Amino acid sequence: MSGNGTTIRVLLADDHPHGREGMREILSGAPEFEIVGEAANGEQAVVLAAELAPDLVLMDINMPVMSGMEATQSIKSIDPLIKIVMVTVSDDITDLFESIKRGAQGYLLKNLSPSSWLDYLRAVTLDEAPLPKELAFRMLQEFNGGSGAGKTQRAGKPEGQAKIGGRNSDAPMHTALTQREREVLEQVASGGSNRQIAENFGLSEHTVKNHLKNILQKLHLENRVQLTRYALEKGLVKD
């Protein structure tokens, strides 16, 4: 997929033709992105995602028949490896938080510049896009506020993410991490980018990427969002 010169296959989901046209125009500025399908509602997005197996879905939050959040959860239950970025005109933290809980990797505001879109989507496909601090804090509030991790899972965690938090094992998986890996994990869960983490520890970005790869493998997780959820659930990140 991304990061090695290959094509990133994208599915667009927006009920407004002008919205899809705008996304097409933005992606046309980057040859690594190939649009493989378009959906006008959430239900179509789920069907096309199953048929086309895209690498990335750009998902409008508010759509008829089935909302973007519902479609996100359904797609993730079909194929957890498909990355989903919510596209919205509002930065309402409640909607964005719910989307992340249902499996989305991030979000984009429709009024951002095309260059910001492309930079962010490249980071998402490389698993380098940090979770915004506001969303990380909201997750921390949920885990510490009496709602409990179990409620978070019942609220719509996709089937493919059921292993987050090591609930299938009594042994805490993070004990397999080295001290440096634990420090990197804490930084990721606090919303740190690869560059920020590298600067904080006096490392190269390449070294940080290697640490992240090792952490994901050891914890049997797939991306930064899952790492953040895991770290918060296990109490590895403090206020």
C-alpha positions, 0 to 999 in steps of 0.5 A, spaced: 500 500 500 502 506 502 510 508 503 513 504 498 511 507 492 505 503 490 498 506 489 493 507 495 486 505 493 481 510 495 473 509 496 469 516 497 463 516 501 459 522 501 451 524 499 453 530 496 455 530 488 459 536 490 462 533 496 465 527 492 467 532 486 471 536 491 475 530 494 476 527 487 479 534 485 484 534 492 486 527 490 488 528 483 493 532 486 497 526 488 498 520 483 499 515 489 492 516 490 487 512 486 479 513 486 476 506 486 469 507 487 464 512 490 458 511 494 452 516 496 450 513 502 453 509 508 450 503 506 453 503 499 459 505 502 459 498 506 457 494 500 463 497 495 468 496 501 466 489 501 467 489 493 473 493 492 477 492 498 480 499 498 486 501 502 482 508 505 475 510 505 474 518 506 467 517 509 462 523 510 459 523 517 452 525 516 449 521 510 442 518 509 440 510 509 446 509 514 450 514 517 458 515 516 459 512 523 454 506 522 458 505 516 465 505 519 463 500 524 460 495 519 466 496 514 471 495 520 467 488 522 468 486 515 475 488 514 479 491 520 485 493 515 481 498 511 483 505 514 477 510 514 478 517 515 471 521 517 470 528 513 466 533 516 464 540 516 464 541 523 469 539 528 464 537 533 468 533 538 462 528 540 461 526 533 469 525 532 470 521 538 464 516 537 467 515 530 474 514 533 470 509 537 467 505 532 474 504 528 476 511 524 483 512 524 482 520 524 478 526 521 479 531 516 475 538 516 472 540 509 475 547 509 482 545 510 487 546 504 488 541 499 495 540 501 493 539 508 488 533 506 494 530 502 499 531 508 494 528 513 492 522 508 499 520 507 500 520 514 494 516 516 496 510 510 503 510 514 500 510 521 504 516 522 498 521 524 497 522 531 491 522 534 489 529 536 490 531 543 483 533 544 480 526 542 486 523 546 483 527 552 476 525 551 478 517 551 482 518 558 476 522 561 471 516 559 476 511 562 477 514 568 470 517 569 466 511 571 464 509 564 469 504 564 473 500 558 467 495 557 462 500 556 467 503 550 467 496 547 460 495 547 459 502 544 461 500 538 468 497 537 469 493 531 469 486 531 476 486 528 479 490 534 476 486 540 483 484 542 485 491 544 487 491 551 489 484 552 482 482 554 483 475 551 489 474 556 490 475 563 497 477 562 498 484 561 501 484 554 505 491 555 510 488 560 513 485 553 515 492 552 522 495 553 522 501 557 523 505 551 518 502 547 513 504 553 515 511 553 514 511 546 507 508 547 506 513 552 508 519 547 503 516 542 497 516 546 498 523 549 498 525 541 505 526 539 507 525 532 513 521 530 517 528 529 515 530 536 517 523 539 524 523 536 525 530 539 523 529 546 528 523 546 533 525 542 532 519 537 531 519 529 524 519 526 527 512 523 528 509 530 521 512 532 518 508 527 522 502 528 519 502 535 512 503 533 513 497 529 515 493 534 510 495 539 504 494 534 507 487 533 508 485 541 501 488 542 498 485 536 495 491 534 494 495 527 495 502 528 496 509 532 488 509 534 488 502 537 495 504 541 492 510 544 486 506 546 490 500 549 495 505 553 489 509 556 485 502 558 491 500 561 492 506 565 499 507 562 497 515 560 496 520 566 492 526 566 
